[in-house]
Amino acid sequence: MVPRDMLDVVADTGAGFAGGAVWGMGQNAADHDMMARIDLASYTPAPWAPGLARFAADLYVDNQPFAYCPRVHLKRALAELRAAGYVFNVGVEPEHFLVTRTAEGTIVPWDPAHVDTLVKPCYDFKGLSAAYDYLRDLSEALQKLGWGVYQADHEDANGQYEINFRYADALTTADRFIFFKMLAHETARKYGATVTFMPKP
């Protein structure tokens, strides 16, 4: 997190952090710091915190694109597609579970109304209506961001939901999906739930 008067610095140079402190980044403690250079086009205000915004970033080390940065590789692949005359649009259906923990520590579907109990609950009205406030808050926040939400559903398992929004170019959709996870987490927390994107927790 950086203050807004450092915007030019993080766009041109980047925000530094130790890649070796993060698992799976391909660095150790002896490596030079990573620099996360923000993409100004990815500006997204955070609905849960007025005055806060999120930018997606590309990773650099020693002023060179970092080999393990998925965003760097996606941009390279998209450039190759554009050179060949193609446009790569992507749409996603971000299915996710709302869960909570019992006093014994077991993870169970979030179901404060005790109505989401069908063996096959896909599109079930009771299960959907019990999560209405969560889905409404999430949908309204996404609409304010201009993402074009067009549907919210109860999915095929207890506590599983999805919100569908308009497709976009692959990079925009990838950035939005990461932000969607952040927004869903913050929205669910208001209702005493935890969000997970595991296939089935």
Buried (B, 14 or more C-beta within 10 A) or exposed (E): EEEEEEBEEBBEBBBEBBBBEEEEBBBEEEBEBBBBBBBEEBEBBBBBEEEEEBBBBBBBBEEEBBEBBEBBEBBEEBEEEEEEEEEEEBEBEBBBBBBBEEEEEEBEBBBEEEBBEEEEBEEBEBBBBBBEEBBEBBBEBBEEBEBEBEEBBBBEBBBBBBBBBBEBEBBBBBBBBEBBBBBBBBBBEEBEBBBBBEEEB
